[in-house]
Amino acid sequence: MRRWTAWLVMLAIAVPLVACGKRAPPDPPPGEKNTYPKFYPNPNEQP
């Protein structure tokens, strides 16, 4: 019974850690301009 509990605890800890990885930088949808990274305040805006 202890062995099953140990495996279950390890699985419960490992699954969320594996799922939170970053795959790649964000890409815009096809046909849209890339707006990353944004700079604030926007240097193109006139006050």
Stockholm file with secondary structure:
# STOCKHOLM 1.0

chainA/1-47         MRRWTAWLVMLAIAVPLVACGKRAPPDPPPGEKNTYPKFYPNPNEQP
#=GR chainA/1-47 SS CHHHHHHHHHHHHHHHHHHTCCCSCCCCCTTSCCCCSCCSSCTTCCC
#=GC SS_cons        CHHHHHHHHHHHHHHHHHHTCCCSCCCCCTTSCCCCSCCSSCTTCCC
//
